[in-house]
Amino acid sequence: MFVASSTFVDAARVQAEALGLPDVKRVFVPHPIQDATDEEMVEKADAIVDEVIAALIES
């Protein structure tokens, strides 16, 4: 399971397939990340935390 910026959706799919993990769980955080303030990052994390937990516990 991994978390990445939403700008990398296609790259994540290609990389996962290349690594033999086409079904790996992926959660994407709204882009941009690099210039986000701490407060914006907390908001981004809060927005996806349930999705991350679900991806970790799903089999």
Number of C-alpha atoms within 10 A of each C-alpha: 10 12 13 15 15 15 14 13 13 10 10 20 16 14 12 16 13 10 9 10 12 13 10 13 16 17 18 18 18 15 14 11 15 8 9 12 10 9 9 12 17 11 11 17 14 11 13 16 13 11 13 18 10 13 16 13 7 7 6
